[in-house]
């Protein structure tokens, strides 16, 4: 959480064009604390992070994380293969897709 909070706060503050001192003045959170949060050395409470982000015109949201539940074994196997083998695999997949599209057209006619 500390690195995620650090990135979120630093991005929001810089996007707003504020210094840490200006953010501290707006929120009442010490500039030293903001600096420690942005360096990932302090994990803020959720309400503190929300107040800091709100002062920058941002907020906390609950969003689904991309990539959760994805089986990465095929990706790892493909990346472990030599470039020539990856190219052969891509060409074989493309040829299979062309055949598949052709069979769909024939069924639809």
C-alpha positions as a Python dict, from the first residue, in 0.01 Angstrom:
ca = {
    (1, 'X'): (0, 0, 0),
    (2, 'X'): (282, 242, 78),
    (3, 'X'): (422, 251, -277),
    (4, 'X'): (75, 268, -428),
    (5, 'X'): (-18, 556, -195),
    (6, 'X'): (314, 724, -278),
    (7, 'X'): (254, 708, -653),
    (8, 'X'): (-108, 818, -625),
    (9, 'X'): (-32, 1119, -407),
    (10, 'X'): (277, 1232, -600),
    (11, 'X'): (91, 1205, -932),
    (12, 'X'): (-215, 1393, -805),
    (13, 'X'): (-9, 1668, -642),
    (14, 'X'): (214, 1723, -944),
    (15, 'X'): (-80, 1718, -1182),
    (16, 'X'): (-240, 1992, -974),
    (17, 'X'): (91, 2185, -987),
    (18, 'X'): (125, 2202, -609),
    (19, 'X'): (429, 2181, -389),
    (20, 'X'): (428, 1960, -83),
    (21, 'X'): (421, 2274, 131),
    (22, 'X'): (112, 2407, -50),
    (23, 'X'): (-61, 2071, -5),
    (24, 'X'): (31, 2074, 364),
    (25, 'X'): (-119, 2422, 404),
    (26, 'X'): (-442, 2317, 231),
    (27, 'X'): (-487, 1998, 430),
    (28, 'X'): (-325, 2055, 767),
    (29, 'X'): (-101, 1752, 715),
    (30, 'X'): (263, 1827, 790),
    (31, 'X'): (486, 1872, 483),
    (32, 'X'): (732, 1621, 633),
    (33, 'X'): (452, 1362, 653),
    (34, 'X'): (356, 1426, 290),
    (35, 'X'): (722, 1381, 190),
    (36, 'X'): (742, 1050, 381),
    (37, 'X'): (421, 927, 216),
    (38, 'X'): (549, 1020, -131),
    (39, 'X'): (877, 838, -64),
    (40, 'X'): (688, 527, 46),
    (41, 'X'): (827, 552, 399),
    (42, 'X'): (488, 608, 564),
    (43, 'X'): (157, 435, 502),
    (44, 'X'): (-120, 690, 553),
    (45, 'X'): (-460, 607, 695),
    (46, 'X'): (-726, 585, 426),
    (47, 'X'): (-901, 900, 544),
    (48, 'X'): (-571, 1093, 539),
    (49, 'X'): (-487, 977, 187),
    (50, 'X'): (-839, 1062, 75),
    (51, 'X'): (-810, 1414, 223),
    (52, 'X'): (-472, 1471, 54),
    (53, 'X'): (-599, 1346, -282),
    (54, 'X'): (-919, 1549, -252),
    (55, 'X'): (-713, 1864, -201),
    (56, 'X'): (-547, 1782, -535),
    (57, 'X'): (-880, 1734, -711),
    (58, 'X'): (-856, 1355, -701),
    (59, 'X'): (-1018, 1086, -491),
    (60, 'X'): (-1005, 724, -392),
    (61, 'X'): (-1211, 481, -597),
    (62, 'X'): (-1267, 110, -584),
    (63, 'X'): (-1186, -35, -927),
    (64, 'X'): (-1130, -393, -1035),
    (65, 'X'): (-763, -476, -1079),
    (66, 'X'): (-667, -573, -1430),
    (67, 'X'): (-505, -911, -1471),
    (68, 'X'): (-647, -1075, -1160),
    (69, 'X'): (-737, -1435, -1238),
    (70, 'X'): (-536, -1455, -1561),
    (71, 'X'): (-337, -1773, -1616),
    (72, 'X'): (7, -1647, -1716),
    (73, 'X'): (166, -1987, -1787),
    (74, 'X'): (107, -1967, -2164),
    (75, 'X'): (247, -1613, -2173),
    (76, 'X'): (557, -1726, -1983),
    (77, 'X'): (603, -2025, -2213),
    (78, 'X'): (574, -1806, -2521),
    (79, 'X'): (823, -1554, -2384),
    (80, 'X'): (1066, -1834, -2299),
    (81, 'X'): (1062, -1952, -2663),
    (82, 'X'): (1316, -1829, -2915),
    (83, 'X'): (1203, -1541, -3141),
    (84, 'X'): (1186, -1769, -3447),
    (85, 'X'): (962, -2012, -3259),
    (86, 'X'): (734, -1729, -3142),
    (87, 'X'): (706, -1612, -3504),
    (88, 'X'): (618, -1965, -3623),
    (89, 'X'): (354, -1988, -3350),
    (90, 'X'): (204, -1651, -3445),
    (91, 'X'): (192, -1748, -3812),
    (92, 'X'): (24, -2080, -3730),
    (93, 'X'): (-233, -1901, -3512),
    (94, 'X'): (-301, -1650, -3791),
    (95, 'X'): (-349, -1929, -4044),
    (96, 'X'): (-592, -2104, -3807),
    (97, 'X'): (-789, -1781, -3764),
    (98, 'X'): (-811, -1732, -4143),
    (99, 'X'): (-946, -2089, -4181),
    (100, 'X'): (-1191, -2030, -3896),
    (101, 'X'): (-1322, -1705, -4049),
    (102, 'X'): (-1363, -1881, -4383),
    (103, 'X'): (-1564, -2162, -4224),
    (104, 'X'): (-1794, -1908, -4053),
    (105, 'X'): (-1861, -1736, -4388),
    (106, 'X'): (-1947, -2069, -4553),
    (107, 'X'): (-2191, -2158, -4274),
    (108, 'X'): (-2357, -1816, -4292),
    (109, 'X'): (-2416, -1843, -4670),
}
